[in-house]
Amino acid sequence: MKIALCQINTITGNIEYNVRRICEELGYARQCGARLAIFPELAIVGYPPKDLLEYNFFVNRASSALSIIQDKCNTLGIDCICGALHTNFFGGKKELLNAAAFIRANAGIEFTFKKLLPTYDVFDEHRYFEPCPGHIASPLCSYPEENLRIGISICEDIWNDPQFWKDERLYEYDPIESLIRNGANLLVNISASPFVIHKPLRRLEMLRHTARRWQVPVLMVNQVGGCDQIIFDGGSVVVLPDGTVDASAGWFKERTIIWDTASREVDPEWETHYSHVQDEIRTVRDALALGLKDYLRKTGFAQVVVGNSGGIDSATVLTLATQALGQEAVISVSMPGPYTSNETRADAAELARRLGIRHLEIPIQGPFDAFQDLLQGETGAPLFHLFAGDRSQIDRLANENLQARLRGNILMWISNAIKSPRTLVLSTGNKSELAAGYCTLYGDMAGGLALISDVPKMMVYALARFLNAEMNHPIPESILQREPTAELAPNQKDTDSLPPYPILDEIIRLYVEELMGPEEIVAAGVADEALVRKVIRMIDNAEYKRAQAAPGLKVTSKAFGFGRRMPIARG
């Protein structure tokens, strides 16, 4: 019996689009001789639908959409397992269940319901769904003539094996063990499992363990594509009882694969897929490229504009954007100011030339001087009414940040001025700067998407070198070698305000991602107590800035975004 694993890229909230894609893949699967097609978790509405689930009209449209899919299955003569919504009938306070609909062609629909609801990091399912009680057995989808008894689980349901996770388990109940005890001899897991560095490998390791432990094939169909700040990597696979990968859809792309239940051969493409996902920097590049393309496509933008400082961050963003979107979709803007060196100015232009993208140079010295005169000149009201005419009382940061804000205004003007195609400003700050607050509100933080805001500074360098190796070295070596500087003051270096980036990155990782306190970080030997506490204070004090930052793409286990919820006013 042939089964189609349909790794599709849904648009959250766009039910019509998602149903159309499901129906298209049903047609393709049937042409390939498949009797059953499997789609990801909540494929009809897209994952995560968030507060759209609080609108009755939206839930009703999703229910009606299931009938369209059923009609398509009936017409084609193909069965389907598809992530859907269902009204809660178990009791409890929530109105909805996270469901898998098993549609039998010309026979009806059966439902399986999610038992384990993740509520951590970017997941918030208890906000919307009632879990299926553990004592209620999930029905098996049987094909007696094939001796197949399919047990369906939904994403988190398979992430709780006591032998694999041991002390890391979050739940007492194991839905997979229940399916096996009910007689399942093939496990299907429909997922919307987002990308995090190393997670694809860990997920695969878990699936292999599950197949070996229960001695049954395991099919996992995962969503692929970007959804706002999170990226789904796909990685849909068939794992045989000995742990062999028999079929793989690969990562970071839409793809439907056909698996024959009689097959017991290693997927010939598997080694290539596996070697790619083992490369940490490659997977980060792939995730960011997919997240960027989908963010533009799903929000209606067609090109980007990026401030080009001649530094490593803007160089990496411009290079990645060019690779992902194409030369014609990227605009570079250099905005030299009073402290911009000739070297960085030249590097900015050379980078754009090598990338083959449009490049504008708009000096800010004139508007900067005009603002200085307006605010600090002899006739300037602020100078006399706020500082009694004494310029020495003015904080130097005001003039440094003014340069960044002038640049932000120029980029936003360009974005607004281009009527068509719609143009998005990409901000270029990295995770290290965003964590420490080494960034300017309404300045370099301005933009519609923060492409590398979850990429630590040292990883930015690794990503830049990876891109250089792939793209015939568009980033000049001088950019890679230059000591980081914001160039907002004479002879300024990042280390004037921050610790060396290798140390800063590790403190940020331990505090933000590993949730360590200052004493634990000091005990880990990263830095002395004074420096650790200083960095943590910087991170905490910058919370108000991050609350106003552009959305950023998540690649680490804990990004600054809706998966990290911290108070701003902490005393």
N, C-alpha and C positions, 0 to 999 in steps of 0.2 A: 504494500500500500504506500502510495506517495503522499508526503505531507509537505506543504509549503510553509516556510518560516518567512513571514513578511515584515522585514525591518523597515518601517516607514517613518517618515519625518512629518509629524502632525503639526498643525498650527493651533495652539491652545485657544479655545473659544470659538474657532471657526468650524462649526459642525458640518456645514455644507462641503467645505474643502476636504475635511477628513473623511467624510462618507464617500466622496468622489474617489479619493485615493484608495480607500478600502475596496470599493467596487472595481476599480481598475486592476488592482492586484489579484482580486478574486478571478477576474477574467484571465489574467496571465497564468495564474496557478492552474486553472482548469485546462488551458491550452497545453500546459506542460504535463497534464495527466494526473494532477493532484486530486485526491479525494477530500482532503482536509486542508484548510488554510488557517494559519494562526497569526494573530496580530497583537500588538503590545497592550499593556495596561491602559485603561481609559482611552483607548484609541479614538473613540467617537468624539470625545470632548477635548482631547489633548491633556497632557500632564505637565504641570499641576494647574488645575482650573481655578484654584483659590476661591475667592468670594463670588465668582460667577455661580457657584453652586447654591448661593443664597437666593438667587432669582428663580422663581417658579417657572417663568416663561422659558428660561434657559434649560432647566431640567426637563420640561415638557418637550422641547425641541429635540433634546437628546433621546428621549424615549421614542419619539416619532421616527427618528433617524434609524433606530434599530429595525423598524419595519421595512425601511428601504433596503437595508442590507439583507434582511431575510428574503425579500422578494428577489434580490439578485442571486442569492444562493439557490432559491427554488428554480429560477430560470436556467442557471448554469448547471445545476445538479452537483453542487459542491457544498460540503459542510464547512463550518467556520467557528473558530474560537476567537472572541473579540472582547476587549475591555469595554465595559459599559457601566451605566448607573442603574440602580434599582431602588425602589422605595423600601424603607426599613419596615419589616414586619416582625422583628424579633423583640420589640420593646426597647426601652432606653430613650434618651433625649434627642438623638439625632434622627433626621428624616431620611437619610440616604445610606445605602450600602455600596461599597466598592465591589463591583461584580465582574465576573467573566461569563459572557453569554455563549453557550454552546448551541449553535444553530444547525439543526439537521435539515438538509434539503428536503422540502415538502413533508416535513414531519413535526416541526415545532421548535421551541427554544427551552433549554434547561439552563439554570444559573448555578454558579459557584460563587461564594462570597469570601472576601478577604477577611482573615482572622486576626492577623497581626498588623496593627496600624502604626507606622512610624510617626513619632512626634518628637523630632530633634533636628537640629541644624536647619536645613531648608524644607524639611518635611513637617506638615502640620495636619495630619489626616484626622486626628481626634476632633479637630475643630469642625469637621464636616460630616464624618462618617461614624456609624455605629459598627463595631467589630462583630463579625459572626461568632457566636458563642462556640467555644472549643469543643463542647460535647456534641455539637451537631455535625454529623458526618457529611462531608462533601460528596455529591454524587459522582460516580465514575462514568465516563463517556465510553461506551463499549462498542466494539466492532467484533462480534462473536466469530464471524467467518475468518477474521484475521487473528483471532485469539489476542485481541488488544483490549486492555482495560486502562483507559487514560485517566490519570489523576491530575486535576488542574489546581495549581496554586497561583497566587498573585504576589509578585515581587517579594515583599518582606517576609512572606510566609516561608520562603525557602532559606532565609538568612538566620536560622535559629537552631541549627544542628548542635546538640550538646557535645558531641565528640569533636566537632570542628572548632566551635567557638569557645567552648569550655567556660572560663571565667568571664568572657566578654558577652555572654548571652544576655539579652534584654528581656526575654519572656520565658515563662515556665513551660509553655505549651509548644510542642513541635508539630505543626500541621502536616509535614511530610511523613512523619512516622505514622500518623493517623491514616493518610492515603494508602500507604503500603499495607497497613493492617487490614484495610478495607478490600485489598486485593489488586491494587494498581500494579501493572507491570510496565507502564511507561509514564514518566512524569513530564508534565508540561508546565512551565512557569512563564507567565506573561508579565513583563516588567516595564517600569519606567525608572531605571536605575541611572542616576547622573554620574558624570565623569568626575573623578578626583584622581590626582596623581597616584599611581600604583593600584588604584581600585580595579581596573580591568583584569589585572593579573590575579588579584585576590578573589575576585568574583569567579574567575575561571577555576581557580584552585578549589573553591568551595563547591562548584558544580561537579568537578571531577570527584571530589570526596563523596558527594551525595550519590553519584552513579555507582561508585565502587562499593560504598557501604550497603546500599540496598540492592545492588546487582540488577539494575534496570537502566534502560536508556533515559537520559535527561535532555529535554528540549527547552531551551530558554530563548524567548523572543523579546528583545529589548527595543525600546524606542531609540531613535537616533535624531540628532538635530539640536539646535539652540532654542531655548525658551527663556527670553529675557536674560537673567544672570546665570542660569544653569545650562549645562551642555550635556546632552545624552550621547554616549559614545557608541551605542549599538552593541556589537560583539555577540550577536545572536549565534548560538551553537547547538550542535547535537553531540552529546557526550555518551559514549557507549559504556556498558557496565565495567569494562576494564580501565576506564579513564581516557580512552582514545577519543580524540575529536574526529568525528566522522563527517561533519559538515560545518562550515563556518561562513557567516555573511560578512566577516571582517568588521572593521571599526570605522566610524566617522563618515559613513556613506549609506544612502538608501540602497537596499538590495533585497531581493526575494530569492531564496534558495530552495531547491526541491530535494527532499531527503526520502529515500526509499527505505522502509522499515526492514527490508531484507538485506540492506547494505551493511557490510562489516569491514569497510576499507578506510584507511586514513585519507582525509581530505587532501588532495594534491596541492591546494593553495595554502594549507594550514601553516607550513613553516614560514612562508613569506608574511602572512598576517601576524603570526606570533612574534617574529623577530622585530617587526615594526612596533608592536605594542610594548615590547620590552625596553625600548629606547625612551627614557623619561622625557628628554627634550623634544623628541619627535612627537610624542603624544601631546605634549603641551602645545606645540605648534599646530598640530592637527585640530586640537580642541578649540584653540583661539580662532583659527581660520574659519572653522565651521560656525562657531558662535558669532563671529563678525558677519559672515555672509547671511546667516539666518536672521540676525537682528535687523539688518538692512531690509532684507526681503520681506520679513513679517511686519515691519513697521512702515513700509512704503518709501524708504530712502533708496537712492541708487548710487550715490557717490559720497566720498568723505573728504573733509579738509582737515589738515593737521598742521599745527605749529611746528616748524622745523628749526630747532635751536642749534643744530650742529652737535648735539650731545647724544649719548648712547640710547636714552629712552625714546626720544622722538625718532631717531634713526631706526630703532627696532620696530616701532609702531608703523612707520612709513613703509619699511621693507615688508613686514608681515601683511599690511593692508594691500600693498601692490601685488604680492604673491596670491593673496586670497581673492581679490576683486578685479585685478587687471590694471594696467597702466592708466587707461582712460578714466578710471573711476576714482583716482586719487589726486588731490591737489595739495602741494607743499607750499607753506607760507613761512618765509624767514622774516623776522621782525627785529632787526638789530637795534640795540639801544645804546645808551651812553657807555656801558661797560662791556659791550660785546667785542670780543677780540677778532682780529682779522682772520685768525686761524679757524675759529668756529664758524665765522661767516662764510669762509671759503669751503669748509667741509659741508655745510648745509647745501650749498649750491652743487658741489660735486656729488653728493649723495643723490640729489634729485636727478642730476644728469645721468648718472649710472643706472638709476631705476627707470629712466625714460618717462618721468611724470612731469606734469605742469608745475612750474615753480615761480612763485611770486616773491619779490623782496619789497617789504614795506617798512622803512625805518620809522621808529617811534620817537626819535629825538625831538622832532617838532612838537607833537602833542604832549610829550612829557614836559618839555620846557613851558608850554602854555599852561598846563595844569599846575606846574610849580609856581608860575607867576600868579595864577588865579588863587591858589590856596596859601602861598607863602610870600607873595609880593607885597610891596608897600601899601597897595590898595586892597589887599586881600583881607576880607572880613575874618576868616579863621585865625590868621596870625595875631590880630589885635584883640579879638573878643575871647579867644580860647587860650592864647599864650602870651598875652600882654606885650606883643611885639617882639618877644624873645624867641628867635628861631632855634636856639639851642635846646629848648624844651620839647621840640618835636621829636618823637620817636623815629629813629632811622628806618624802622621797618615800614613806616608809612610810605616812604619814597621808593623803597625796594618793591613793595607789593603793588604800588601804583604802576610800575612797569609791567608786571605780570597781568594786571587788570586791563591795561591798555591793549595788550596782546589778546587777551580773552575777548574783549569787545570787538577787535578787528576780525577775529575768527567767526564770532557770532554774526557780525554784519555780513560777512561773505556768505555764510550759511543762509541768512535771511534774504540776501540780495539775489541769489540764484533761484529764479522761480522754478526752473525745470532743467535738469532733474533735481529732485529734492536732495539736499546736501547736508550731511551730518558732521558735526564737529567731533573728532575723536580726541579725548584728553589723553595725555601721555604719562601721567604719574604712575610709578610702580608701587608695590605693596609696602616697601620699606619707608618711602616718603609719606604715603598715606597713613601708615601706622604712627609715625613720629609727628605727624602734623607739619612736615616740611613741605608745605604746599600752600597756595594762596586761594582762598575762597573768591570765586568770581574772576579768577585769573587763570593760572594753569589748570585749575580744577574745572573750568568751564567746558561743557561739552554734553553730548547726548549719550556717549558710551565711553567708559574707561577701559580700554582694551587690555592693558597689562596691570591693572590695579590689584590683582591677586598674584602677581609675579614678583618675588623678592629681587632686590637689586642684583645679587650675584647670579641669579638665574637669568636675568635680563641679558647679562653678558654671554652666558652660555647659549641662550636663544639667538642672540645676534650672530655668534660664531657659526651656529648651525645653519642659519639662513644664508650667511655668507658662503658657506661651503656648498649649499644647494643652488645658489643663484649667481655664481660667478663674481662673488665679492663686491656687491654694491656698497657696502658700508666701508668707508675709508679706514685704514688701519689706525690713522691718527685719532679717530673717534673712539676706537676700542682701547687705545693706550692712554688717552687724556684723563687726567684726574678729574672726577666729577665736580662740576661747578654750576651754580645757577646764574652766574654773571649778572647779579643785581647790585653789586657793590665792587669797588676796586679790589683786585687780587683775591676775590672770594673763592673759597673751596667748601665743599659739602662738609668736610671734616672740621670746619670751624664751628659747626653747630651740632654735628652728629658724630657718634663713634665710627670707627672703620666699619664698612658695610658687612664684612664677614661676621663680626661680633654682633652688630645691630640685627642682622637677619636671624641669627641664632636666638637672641633674646626674644625677638618677635615671635619666632616659631614656637618656642617653649611656652611663652605667655599666652599667645592667641590661639595656637593650634593644639598644643599639648595641655593647656589649662594649668600650667604650673604657677605657683606663687613665687615671690621674690626669694624666699629662703631656699626653695628647691632649685631655682635657677642658679643661685650662688653655689649651692652644693654640687651642681653639675659641672662647675669649673669654667663657666663661660666667661665670666668677668667678676670684678670685685663688687661688693654689696652696694657701694655708692653709685656705681655706673648702672647696675641692674635696676635699682630703685629710680634712678633718674629716667631711664628709658621707659619704664612702666608708667611713670608719672606723665611723660610725654604722650604715651599711647592713650592713657585715660583722659588727659586734658584735650586731646584732639577729637574727642567723640562728636562734638558739635559740628566740626568740619565734615566729618564723614557722613553725618546725617543729611548734609546738603550736597553730597558728591553725586556725580553721574553714576548710573548703575555700572557695575563692573562684572566681567566674566569670571566665574568661579573655577579654579583649578586645584586649589589646595583643600585640605580637610576642613579648614575654617577660614572663610573669606569674610571681608568686611562687606556686609550686605544683609539681606533679610534672614540669613541663617545665624547671625550673631547679633543678639538684641541686648544692648547695654544702655543703662541710664546715662543721660547727659549731665543733669544737675546732681552731682554727688557730694557737694560740700567741700 
